[in-house]
């Protein structure tokens, strides 16, 4: 009887531990996905700023030449 209780407790602890590992793993994946998305947004903004800067300087050069 005592052995059954111990086994039951061990099984419950193992299941709870596995569930905790799954929750922690999912949290880590969520944070990683958020960081990747944020980095992607920064890269897109940098590219957009570079494009605006390039087109802007091209326009300025054109205006200065026609001067």
MODELLER restraints for C-alpha pairs under 7 A, 6 or more apart:
rsr = mdl.restraints
at = mdl.atoms
